[in-house]
Amino acid sequence: MTSGTGPGRTRRIVLDLPLVFAVACIAVLGLLNLRSAVSVVNLTFYETQLKWFAAGGTAALVVWLVDHRVFLRYTWVAYAVVVLLLVLVLVVGRQANQAQRWLNLGPIGLQPSEFMKIAIILAVARLFHGEVRPEPRTLKDFLLPAALTAVPTALVLKQPDLGTALIYPLIFLSMAMLLRVRARSVLFAGLGIAVTVPIAWSFLHGYQKERVVTFFASLFSKEQLDVQDAAWQTTQSKIAVGSGHIFGKGFLHGTQNQLGFVPFQHTDFPFAVWGEEHGFVGVALLIALYLFVVLWALRIASRARDRFGALVAVGVAAMIFWHVAINMGMVLGLLPVVGVTLPLFSYGGSSVLANLLGVGLLLSISARRTGSPWEGLGGRR
């Protein structure tokens, strides 16, 4: 894409094609998998997801065209707006599946907790992007970003949404790893986290506590758990993935999914559907695509022309990584079921939009890594 800037001169927009290709592959495979997952639930979910992908793709395009440093100016406004939306969710939000997480804006239902991930990434990046210190940072330097992370975490736990509440501090800690920190401060931070665990536990609802207890019981007990109770979801998802063998049972031929044994197959457990229908080969392909996106995001961070861009890119990489790791871990029985979605695979408009906004930020940072976004791919840092 080019445009003239004067006699004999043209400008070219830089688009990170490897990243676009990998994300597009995940999106296409996710839509294919969703079509199978909702065939036994409601096909309108598939049609709605297509619309959200169109909206998310457009949003990513707009963000790509905007210099990422522009978002530095509006970080606190974005953070405050999303926190306000989280408060409104607790007051007037829509309830579904024992949780109150959505705001109805006319015909559209939004989940503000998804957009809070982007707001936290921008907020932490803004706080840490400025001063480069030769000496390691102390615990005092992390109090404000930790507080900014803790506020939405508490609000989301109240909904309740344990999975999303776990993602927030993981994003913050991943971004903080870029900074030099005193060993004593790391020790005190670890003790602080240990102290907050019982407090966070008190926020959980009974069914969430039961899932966590069931998971640890399965690790230390040789007795067969009651699969009709809290272990049902994990048991059925493990059966589905395991039955896929090498090449899977084929599209729309996964019996665990088609017969309704896999729970929440279009939201929390789409990976079980994919594993059953496409087997080890399909699973390896999907993991490779996610791994590429995360590593490419870290590559963008390493080549960013400013610290704000580098921190944002690491934050987006962390957001995608932790979602994938936790979702696949709970499907395979390696982690407790906490309700974390699989990026661009799980059904949900807010999730799709938030993830594609993150991709848009990566594209914007990548486009400006060597100068003006209109100057093409030449030049060095």
LUMZALUM-823869 format. One record per residue: residue in one letter; z, x, y of N, C-alpha, C in turn. Coordinates in steps of 0.02 Angstrom, whole numbers, padded with zeros to 5 digits, always signed. Each point is the difference from the previous one (the first is absolute). Example, Ala and Ser with C-alpha at 12.3 -4.5 7.8 and 13.67 -1.06 7.14 Angstrom:
LUMZALUM-823869
A+00390+00660-00284+00000-00045+00059+00000+00045+00060
S-00036-00018+00053+00003+00042+00059+00037-00039+00055
end
This chain:
LUMZALUM-823869
M+00000+00043-00060+00000-00043+00060+00000+00044+00062
T-00049-00008+00043-00006+00043+00058-00008-00042+00062
S+00013+00031+00057-00011-00031+00065-00015+00053+00051
G-00041-00016+00049-00019+00050+00050+00053+00012+00052
T+00003+00063+00024+00047+00017+00052-00035+00035+00058
G-00065+00001-00001-00037+00035+00052-00065+00025-00028
P-00043+00031+00041-00064+00025-00023+00008+00052-00056
G-00032-00013-00056-00001+00047-00055+00066+00008-00037
R+00047-00047+00010+00065+00008-00032+00020-00065-00034
T+00024+00006-00061+00025-00058-00036+00071+00014-00025
R+00036-00054-00015+00068+00006-00026+00003-00034-00068
R+00039+00028-00044+00005-00028-00067+00073-00015-00017
I+00013-00060-00027+00067-00018-00020+00014+00031-00068
V+00056+00032-00007+00020+00032-00062+00036-00050-00044
L-00025-00010-00060+00033-00044-00048+00016+00040-00063
D+00062-00002-00020+00023+00037-00059-00025-00036-00063
L-00061+00017-00021-00032-00036-00055+00037+00007-00067
P+00027+00058-00019+00038+00003-00063+00058-00049-00002
L+00037-00006+00056+00056-00046+00003-00025-00072-00004
V-00052-00016+00037-00028-00068-00001-00023-00018-00071
F-00034+00047-00033-00025-00013-00067+00056-00013-00049
A+00052+00041+00002+00056-00008-00046+00036-00066+00011
V+00013-00017+00064+00034-00063+00016-00044-00059-00020
A-00065+00005+00012-00045-00054-00019-00001-00010-00075
C+00002+00054-00038+00002-00005-00073+00064-00036-00023
I+00057+00018+00029+00062-00033-00018-00003-00074+00018
A-00028-00015+00058-00005-00070+00022-00044-00041-00047
V-00057+00028-00019-00047-00036-00045+00032-00011-00067
L+00032+00052-00027+00034-00007-00065+00057-00049+00005
G+00035+00000+00058+00055-00047+00009-00024-00072+00002
L-00056-00012+00033-00028-00067+00002-00024-00022-00069
L-00031+00046-00037-00022-00015-00068+00060-00018-00043
N+00053+00039+00006+00061-00013-00039+00033-00065+00021
L+00000-00014+00065+00031-00062+00024-00038-00061-00026
R-00066+00006-00004-00040-00056-00026+00022-00018-00071
S+00016+00051-00040+00024-00013-00067+00072-00026+00000
A+00041+00030+00043+00071-00018+00001+00011-00073+00021
V-00039-00023+00049+00010-00068+00026-00041-00052-00037
S-00039+00021-00050-00040-00048-00038+00044-00050-00037
V+00062+00020-00013+00047-00045-00034+00052-00027+00049
V-00007+00016+00064+00048-00023+00050-00034-00047+00050
N-00041+00030+00044-00034-00039+00051-00055+00043+00031
L-00062-00019-00010-00057+00040+00024-00004+00002+00076
T+00033-00046+00035-00001+00003+00073+00034+00063+00026
F+00046+00029-00040+00031+00063+00020-00052+00054+00009
Y-00049+00001-00046-00053+00050+00003-00042-00009+00063
E-00017-00062+00015-00040-00014+00060+00038+00019+00064
T+00065-00015+00000+00041+00018+00058+00005+00075+00008
Q+00007+00035-00056+00005+00073+00003-00064+00031+00029
L-00058-00027-00017-00063+00024+00028+00001-00004+00076
K+00026-00055+00026+00004-00009+00073+00047+00051+00031
W+00056+00014-00034+00047+00049+00027-00030+00070-00001
F-00039+00015-00051-00033+00066-00002-00050+00006+00057
A-00035-00054+00015-00047+00001+00057+00038+00012+00065
A+00056-00035+00009+00040+00008+00061+00030+00070+00003
G+00025+00024-00057+00030+00067-00002-00051+00055+00013
G-00059-00008-00029-00053+00049+00011-00020+00003+00074
T-00003-00058+00032-00016-00002+00071+00054+00033+00041
A+00063-00013-00018+00057+00030+00036-00002+00076-00008
A-00015+00024-00061-00004+00072-00012-00054+00032+00043
L-00057-00036+00006-00055+00025+00041+00020+00006+00073
V+00036-00050+00025+00022+00001+00070+00049+00058+00011
V+00047+00009-00046+00049+00054+00007-00035+00068-00002
W-00050+00007-00044-00038+00062-00004-00033+00018+00066
L-00025-00050+00036-00035+00012+00063+00047+00018+00057
V+00065-00014-00009+00050+00013+00052+00033+00067-00014
D+00007+00041+00051+00037+00063-00008+00071-00014-00022
H+00021+00032-00055+00067-00016-00028+00056+00014+00050
R-00012+00044+00048+00052+00016+00049+00013-00059+00048
V-00046-00047+00002+00011-00061+00039+00060-00039-00027
F+00007+00001-00067+00055-00038-00031+00067+00031+00016
L+00000+00064+00021+00062+00032+00020+00032-00036+00059
R-00041-00026+00045+00026-00034+00060+00032-00067-00017
Y-00024-00032-00052+00022-00069-00015+00045-00004-00062
T+00026+00058-00021+00041+00002-00060+00061-00045+00005
W+00037+00006+00056+00062-00039+00006-00014-00074+00008
V-00055-00017+00031-00018-00070+00006-00015-00029-00070
A-00039+00037-00039-00017-00022-00068+00062-00007-00043
Y+00044+00050+00005+00062-00002-00040+00042-00060+00019
A+00010-00011+00065+00042-00056+00023-00029-00067-00021
V-00066-00007+00005-00032-00063-00018+00009-00016-00074
V-00008+00051-00043+00006-00012-00072+00073-00015-00019
V+00047+00035+00032+00071-00015-00012+00016-00072+00020
L-00027-00021+00057+00010-00069+00021-00028-00049-00051
L-00059+00016-00028-00030-00043-00051+00044-00002-00063
L+00031+00056-00017+00045+00001-00058+00061-00045+00012
V+00024+00000+00061+00056-00045+00016-00022-00073-00004
L-00060-00014+00026-00026-00069-00003-00009-00023-00072
V-00018+00046-00044-00009-00018-00071+00066-00028-00028
L+00055+00032+00018+00065-00023-00026+00021-00067+00031
V-00029-00016+00058+00019-00062+00034-00046-00058-00018
V-00066+00012+00004-00047-00055-00010-00053+00017-00053
G+00012+00051-00040-00049+00022-00049-00009-00049-00058
R-00056+00007-00034-00015-00043-00058+00030+00031-00063
Q+00029-00043-00041+00031+00023-00062-00047-00010-00059
A+00001+00048-00046-00038-00004-00063+00029+00050-00049
N+00007-00021-00062+00026+00043-00054+00067+00031+00019
Q+00047-00040+00022+00068+00020+00017+00003+00050+00058
A-00052+00004+00040-00001+00047+00056-00028-00034+00062
Q+00021+00026+00058-00024-00026+00064-00032+00059+00037
R-00067+00009-00009-00033+00060+00023-00061-00013+00045
W-00020-00062+00007-00063-00014+00033+00009-00041+00064
L-00044+00013+00048-00005-00040+00060-00065-00038+00000
N+00003-00064+00011-00060-00041+00004-00026-00001+00072
L-00058+00030+00010-00033-00001+00065-00061-00043-00005
G+00009-00065+00008-00055-00047-00011-00017+00000-00074
P-00064+00008-00017-00020-00001-00070+00012+00067-00035
I+00023+00051+00038+00008+00067-00028+00073+00014-00012
G+00015+00028-00059+00068+00022-00016+00003+00076+00001
L+00043+00028+00043+00007+00072+00005+00067+00023-00025
Q+00002+00060-00028+00061+00031-00023+00015+00060+00044
P+00041-00008+00051+00012+00054+00049+00027+00064-00032
S+00035-00005-00056+00028+00060-00031-00054+00050-00020
E-00061-00024-00014-00055+00045-00016-00021+00041+00060
F-00002-00031+00058-00021+00035+00061+00055+00046+00027
M+00062-00013-00022+00055+00044+00019-00010+00070-00026
K-00035+00008-00056-00013+00067-00027-00040+00041+00049
I-00051-00030+00029-00041+00035+00050+00042+00014+00063
A+00040-00048+00020+00042+00009+00059+00050+00058-00009
I+00029+00005-00059+00047+00055-00014-00036+00067+00001
I-00060+00003-00030-00039+00062+00001-00013+00023+00071
L-00021-00047+00043-00015+00018+00070+00064+00020+00037
A+00055-00035-00013+00063+00014+00035+00027+00069-00019
V+00002+00015-00064+00025+00065-00023-00045+00056+00025
A-00066-00011-00002-00047+00050+00024+00010+00013+00075
R+00012-00052+00037+00011+00009+00073+00063+00040+00013
L+00053-00013-00037+00063+00035+00012-00005+00074-00017
F-00040+00017-00050-00002+00069-00024-00060+00040+00024
H-00046-00031+00036-00063+00035+00013+00004+00050+00057
G+00050-00007+00044+00000+00038+00061+00021+00072-00007
E+00066+00010-00001+00027+00068+00003-00006+00037-00066
V-00027+00061+00001-00003+00042-00059+00057+00051+00005
R+00049-00004-00043+00058+00043+00005-00003+00056-00050
P+00018+00061+00021+00001+00055-00048+00059-00005-00048
E+00056-00031+00024+00059-00006-00042-00001-00066-00039
P+00032-00001-00058+00002-00062-00041+00035-00056+00038
R-00020-00061-00015+00030-00059+00032+00066-00017-00035
T+00043-00033+00038+00064-00021-00027-00001-00075-00015
L+00053-00023-00029+00005-00071-00018-00004-00044+00062
K+00023+00025+00057-00001-00038+00062-00071-00019+00020
D-00048+00044-00015-00070-00014+00019-00030-00058-00040
F+00032-00018-00055-00028-00053-00043+00036-00066+00008
L+00050-00002+00042+00039-00062+00007-00042-00057+00028
L-00038+00013+00054-00041-00053+00030-00054-00024-00047
P-00042+00044-00030-00051-00026-00046+00031-00035-00061
A+00059+00025-00022+00033-00034-00056+00023-00070+00020
A+00024-00007+00061+00021-00066+00024-00061-00046+00007
L-00055+00027+00025-00061-00040+00007-00026-00023-00068
T+00014+00039-00051-00020-00020-00068+00050-00048-00031
A+00064+00010+00016+00052-00041-00030-00002-00073+00023
V-00017-00011+00064-00001-00069+00027-00048-00045-00039
P-00065+00018-00005-00045-00044-00039+00017-00001-00075
T+00029+00055-00025+00020+00001-00071+00052-00054-00013
A+00050-00005+00043+00052-00051-00007-00029-00070+00006
L-00046-00010+00047-00030-00066+00010-00041-00020-00061
V-00035+00047-00029-00042-00016-00058+00042-00011-00062
L+00055+00037-00007+00046-00012-00056+00028-00071+00004
K+00007-00026+00060+00028-00067+00010-00049-00054-00022
Q-00064+00016-00006-00050-00053-00015+00008-00033-00068
P+00010+00029-00057+00007+00071-00014-00066+00029-00027
D-00011+00065+00014-00059+00035-00025+00020+00072-00014
L+00026+00012-00059+00026+00066-00017-00055+00053+00000
G-00058-00017-00026-00054+00050-00005-00021+00027+00067
T-00014-00045+00048-00021+00022+00066+00056+00037+00036
A+00062-00023-00010+00058+00035+00031+00007+00071-00027
L-00022+00013-00060+00001+00068-00027-00055+00043+00030
I-00057-00030+00015-00057+00037+00026+00015+00029+00068
Y+00034-00036+00044+00014+00023+00067+00034+00069+00002
P+00059+00007-00032+00033+00066+00002-00039+00054-00037
L-00039-00019-00051-00040+00050-00034-00055+00028+00045
I-00029-00043+00042-00050+00023+00048+00034+00047+00051
F+00057-00020+00025+00036+00042+00049+00018+00068-00030
L+00027+00001-00061+00020+00063-00031-00061+00044-00014
S-00055-00030-00019-00061+00038-00014-00025+00034+00064
M+00002-00036+00056-00022+00029+00063+00050+00054+00024
A+00064-00011-00013+00051+00048+00021-00006+00066-00038
M-00031-00002-00059-00008+00062-00039-00047+00050+00034
L-00038-00022+00050-00043+00046+00037+00040+00046+00046
L+00062-00018+00013+00041+00036+00048+00049+00047-00034
R+00017+00054+00033+00051+00046-00025+00069-00030+00015
V+00041-00004-00052+00065-00031+00006+00053+00047-00028
R+00057+00004+00032+00055+00040-00025+00023-00026-00068
A+00017+00046-00044+00023-00018-00067+00062-00044+00003
R+00045+00016+00046+00062-00039+00006-00016-00072+00021
S-00050-00008+00043-00020-00067+00021-00030-00040-00057
V-00038+00034-00043-00028-00033-00058+00056-00025-00046
L+00051+00041-00009+00057-00019-00042+00036-00061+00028
F+00013+00001+00066+00034-00057+00032-00043-00063-00004
A-00066+00008+00007-00044-00057-00004+00002-00031-00070
G+00001+00044-00051+00005-00025-00069+00064-00038-00012
L+00055+00025+00028+00064-00036-00007-00002-00067+00037
G-00033+00000+00058-00007-00062+00037-00039-00053-00038
I-00054+00022-00032-00041-00046-00040+00041-00028-00058
A+00040+00044-00032+00042-00022-00056+00050-00053+00022
V+00026+00008+00061+00049-00048+00026-00033-00068+00014
T-00063+00001+00023-00033-00062+00018-00024-00040-00061
V-00004+00031-00058-00025-00035-00060+00042-00062-00016
P+00067+00006-00003+00040-00060-00013-00009-00054+00053
I-00010+00021+00063-00011-00050+00053-00066-00036-00012
A-00052+00038-00016-00065-00031-00014+00004-00045-00061
W+00040+00019-00050+00007-00040-00061+00029-00070+00017
S+00044-00002+00049+00032-00064+00018-00050-00048+00032
F-00057+00027+00026-00051-00043+00030-00044-00034-00053
L+00000+00027-00061-00046-00024-00051+00022-00067-00028
H-00049-00040-00020+00014-00063-00033+00013+00012-00074
G+00025-00051-00032+00019+00006-00070-00057+00022-00046
Y-00059-00030+00009-00056+00017-00044-00024+00072+00011
Q+00008+00026+00062-00020+00069+00013+00049+00048-00033
K+00065-00015+00005+00050+00042-00033-00010-00001-00076
E-00019-00058-00026-00010-00006-00072-00058+00044-00023
R-00054+00003+00040-00057+00042-00019+00019+00073-00002
V+00038+00023+00051+00020+00070+00003+00047+00017-00058
V+00049-00044-00013+00047+00012-00055-00037+00000-00067
T-00048-00046-00008-00038-00003-00062-00040+00065-00011
F-00028+00027+00054-00039+00061-00006+00044+00057-00025
F+00058+00010+00031+00043+00055-00021+00030-00012-00069
A+00011-00064-00017+00023-00015-00067-00052+00019-00052
S-00063-00009+00016-00054+00018-00047-00004+00076-00010
L+00023+00038+00050-00002+00073-00006+00055+00027-00045
F+00058-00032+00003+00058+00028-00034+00022-00039-00061
S-00033-00057-00014+00019-00041-00057-00055+00000-00052
K+00019+00006-00063-00049-00002-00054-00012-00072-00025
E+00040-00046+00024-00007-00069-00021-00060-00033+00034
Q-00031-00047-00035-00058-00036+00027+00022-00048+00054
L-00030+00006+00058+00018-00044+00055-00030-00069-00010
D+00031-00050+00030-00025-00068-00004-00063-00006+00043
V-00058-00002-00033-00063-00001+00037-00012-00067+00035
Q+00041-00050-00014-00007-00063+00035+00037+00000+00067
D+00036+00055+00012+00041+00003+00060-00031+00049+00050
A+00040+00045+00029-00023+00044+00054-00052+00050-00024
A-00001+00016-00065-00047+00050-00026-00068-00030-00015
W-00010-00065+00010-00062-00033-00019-00060+00030+00036
Q+00004+00009+00065-00057+00023+00038-00024+00069-00023
T+00047+00047-00006-00018+00067-00020-00026+00001-00072
T+00031-00037-00044-00021-00002-00069-00072-00023-00007
Q-00017-00054+00034-00068-00027-00005-00051+00046+00033
S+00018+00032+00055-00047+00045+00033-00013+00062-00043
K+00052+00025-00033-00009+00058-00044-00044-00017-00060
I+00009-00060-00026-00042-00022-00056-00073-00004+00022
A-00011-00027+00061-00068-00007+00025-00034+00068+00009
V+00035+00046+00032-00030+00066+00012-00012+00036-00066
G+00049-00003-00044-00007+00035-00064-00055-00028-00043
S-00013-00064+00004-00051-00031-00042-00071+00017+00024
G-00006+00031+00059-00065+00018+00025-00031+00059-00035
H+00042+00042-00033-00023+00059-00036-00045+00044+00044
I-00056+00024-00026-00041+00049+00036-00046-00034+00051
F-00037-00049-00021-00051-00029+00043+00016-00072+00023
G+00055-00028-00023+00020-00067+00021-00036-00056-00038
K+00021-00060+00013-00027-00059-00034-00060-00030+00037
G-00014+00025+00060-00057-00026+00037+00019-00050+00053
F-00042-00005+00051+00012-00045+00057+00006-00072-00024
L+00055-00032+00022+00017-00070-00017+00018-00009-00073
H+00012+00054-00036+00018-00005-00071+00070+00026-00015
G+00040+00010+00051+00069+00021-00012+00043-00059-00022
T+00020+00000-00062+00036-00058-00027+00068-00011+00032
Q+00036+00054+00014+00066-00007+00033-00007-00034+00067
N-00053+00016+00036-00012-00031+00064-00026-00071-00007
Q-00052-00009-00040-00032-00065-00007+00046-00052-00030
L+00047+00020-00041+00047-00047-00031+00063-00009+00042
G+00003+00034+00057+00055-00011+00047+00064+00037-00016
F-00003+00052-00040+00061+00037-00016+00020+00050+00054
V-00050+00028+00035+00015+00048+00054+00023-00038+00061
P+00061+00013+00025+00027-00037+00058-00028+00027+00066
F-00010-00044+00048-00023+00020+00067-00058+00050-00005
Q-00049-00017-00043-00054+00047-00015-00044+00015+00060
H+00001-00042+00051-00043+00011+00058+00037+00032+00059
T+00066+00005-00004+00039+00028+00056+00036+00065-00021
D+00050-00006-00043+00040+00059-00019-00027+00037-00060
F-00038-00033-00043-00020+00031-00063-00076+00002-00012
P-00041+00011+00052-00072+00005-00013-00018+00062-00041
F+00042+00052+00003-00013+00060-00038+00003-00014-00075
A+00042-00048-00021+00004-00018-00070-00066-00033-00022
V-00028-00042+00043-00065-00031-00015-00054+00053-00006
W-00001+00046+00047-00050+00053-00001+00006+00044-00062
G+00061+00018-00018+00010+00042-00058-00020-00034-00065
E+00013-00065-00005-00018-00036-00060-00076-00007-00007
E-00034-00013+00055-00072-00013-00003-00042+00063+00000
H+00026+00055+00028-00041+00060+00008+00029+00062-00034
G+00059-00006-00029+00027+00052-00041+00017+00065+00036
F+00009+00053-00040+00020+00065+00026-00052+00027+00049
V-00064-00010-00015-00053+00025+00043+00004-00033+00069
G+00007-00065+00001+00005-00036+00063+00062+00019+00040
V+00056+00008-00035+00063+00020+00033-00008+00070+00030
A-00029+00046-00038-00010+00068+00025-00044+00000+00062
L-00052-00041-00001-00045-00004+00058+00038-00026+00062
L+00040-00052-00009+00036-00029+00056+00051+00049+00028
I+00037+00034-00044+00049+00049+00023-00035+00057+00037
A-00057+00021-00025-00038+00054+00033-00022-00020+00070
L-00020-00063+00008-00020-00023+00067+00059-00001+00048
Y+00056-00026-00023+00059+00000+00043+00022+00071+00017
L-00001+00044-00050+00020+00069+00011-00046+00033+00051
F-00064-00014-00004-00047+00028+00048+00016-00023+00070
V+00013-00065+00009+00014-00027+00066+00062+00033+00030
V+00053+00007-00041+00062+00031+00024-00011+00073+00020
L-00034+00037-00044-00012+00071+00014-00048+00008+00060
W-00048-00044+00006-00047+00004+00056+00037-00016+00065
A+00047-00047-00002+00040-00015+00059+00042+00061+00021
L+00027+00036-00049+00038+00061+00015-00047+00055+00028
R-00061+00001-00025-00050+00046+00027-00015-00016+00073
I-00006-00064+00015-00011-00021+00069+00059+00022+00043
A+00061-00007-00027+00060+00021+00037-00002+00074+00015
S-00021+00040-00049-00001+00073+00008-00052+00022+00051
R-00051-00041+00011-00054+00018+00046+00003-00037+00066
A+00052-00041+00008+00006-00039+00062+00009+00046+00060
R-00027-00020+00057+00003+00042+00060+00065-00008+00038
D+00043-00047-00019+00063-00010+00034+00053-00021-00051
R+00063+00013+00018+00055-00014-00047+00009-00075-00011
F-00013-00040+00050+00006-00072-00009-00048-00024-00055
G-00063+00023+00003-00048-00019-00051+00020+00025-00068
A+00026+00062-00004+00021+00027-00064+00057-00040-00031
L+00048-00019+00042+00057-00039-00025-00021-00069-00022
V-00045-00032+00039-00024-00066-00019-00038+00003-00067
A-00042+00051-00008-00038+00007-00062+00047+00009-00060
V+00052+00040+00009+00049+00008-00054+00036-00065-00014
G+00016-00038+00052+00032-00064-00010-00043-00049-00038
V-00064-00003+00015-00046-00045-00036-00006+00024-00073
A-00005+00066-00010-00003+00026-00069+00062-00019-00039
A+00059+00005+00032+00063-00018-00033+00002-00074-00016
M-00023-00042+00046-00001-00072-00011-00041-00017-00062
I-00059+00028-00006-00043-00014-00057+00030+00029-00064
F+00024+00062+00003+00027+00033-00059+00059-00038-00029
W+00048-00017+00042+00061-00033-00026-00016-00070-00026
H-00046-00034+00031-00020-00065-00027-00030+00007-00071
V-00045+00047-00007-00032+00011-00065+00050+00022-00052
A+00042+00049+00017+00048+00028-00047+00050-00053-00024
I+00027-00039+00048+00050-00050-00018-00031-00058-00039
N-00058-00024+00023-00032-00056-00035-00018+00018-00072
M-00034+00057-00009-00019+00020-00067+00062+00016-00042
G+00051+00028+00032+00062+00015-00036+00034-00062-00026
M+00002-00054+00040+00033-00061-00023-00042-00036-00053
V-00067+00004+00006-00042-00031-00051+00008+00034-00067
L+00009+00067+00001+00006+00038-00062+00072+00006-00025
G+00046-00032+00035+00070+00002-00021+00036+00063+00018
L-00029+00041+00044+00031+00062+00021+00046-00009+00060
L-00006-00057+00034+00041-00016+00058+00018-00075-00004
P+00055-00020+00032+00016-00071+00000-00051-00041+00039
V-00006-00064-00016-00046-00044+00035+00029-00018+00068
V-00033+00024+00053+00026-00011+00068-00050-00035+00045
G-00058-00019-00027-00047-00038+00040-00041+00039+00050
V-00024+00059-00020-00043+00041+00042-00073-00012-00020
T-00043-00012+00048-00070-00014-00014-00040+00063-00011
L-00058-00007-00032-00046+00055-00010-00053-00002+00055
P-00005+00052+00041-00045-00002+00060-00072-00019-00017
L-00025-00051+00035-00069-00024-00006-00016-00028-00068
F+00051-00008-00043-00009-00029-00066+00037-00066-00007
S+00059-00003+00031+00041-00060-00004-00026-00052+00049
Y+00008-00063-00019-00019-00055+00045+00050-00003+00058
G-00026-00009+00060+00043-00006+00059-00036+00024+00062
G-00010-00046+00047-00038+00017+00060+00035+00051+00044
S+00066-00007+00010+00036+00046+00043+00000+00070-00029
S+00007+00004-00066-00001+00066-00034-00068+00033+00009
V-00054-00037-00011-00067+00027+00008-00011+00023+00072
L+00019-00042+00048-00011+00016+00070+00040+00062+00021
A+00063+00004-00022+00042+00058+00019-00028+00065-00030
N-00021-00003-00064-00027+00060-00032-00065+00022+00033
L-00043-00047+00018-00063+00018+00032+00011+00023+00072
L+00052-00024+00034+00018+00028+00065+00021+00073-00008
G+00036+00015-00054+00018+00069-00014-00061+00043-00013
V-00048-00027-00037-00062+00036-00012-00037+00012+00066
G+00000-00051+00044-00031+00007+00065+00031+00057+00041
L+00066+00007-00004+00034+00054+00035-00022+00068-00028
L-00007+00004-00067-00024+00062-00030-00070+00017+00024
L-00043-00050+00003-00068+00011+00023-00001+00023+00073
S+00043-00029+00041+00003+00019+00070+00023+00072+00008
I+00051+00019-00038+00026+00069+00003-00052+00049-00025
S-00034-00018-00054-00051+00044-00029-00058+00008+00048
A-00019-00053+00036-00056+00003+00045+00013+00047+00059
R+00064+00009+00016+00017+00040+00059+00031+00067-00018
R-00011+00022-00061+00033+00062-00022-00030+00062+00033
T-00064-00003+00022-00033+00059+00029-00022-00012+00071
G+00023-00053+00030-00020-00013+00069-00016-00073+00010
S-00048-00016+00043-00018-00069+00014-00028-00034-00062
P+00016-00063-00012-00025-00036-00058-00075-00008+00001
W-00032+00015+00057-00072-00010+00006-00039+00065-00013
E+00036+00055-00015-00034+00064-00001-00027+00021-00069
G+00007-00042-00051-00026+00019-00065+00051+00040-00040
L-00022+00032-00052+00044+00034-00046+00005+00075+00013
G-00036+00027+00047+00001+00072+00010+00062+00024+00035
G+00008+00067+00001+00056+00030+00037+00059+00014-00044
R+00046+00040+00026+00060+00019-00035+00060-00021+00041
R+00057-00002-00033+00062-00017+00036+00018+00054+00050
end
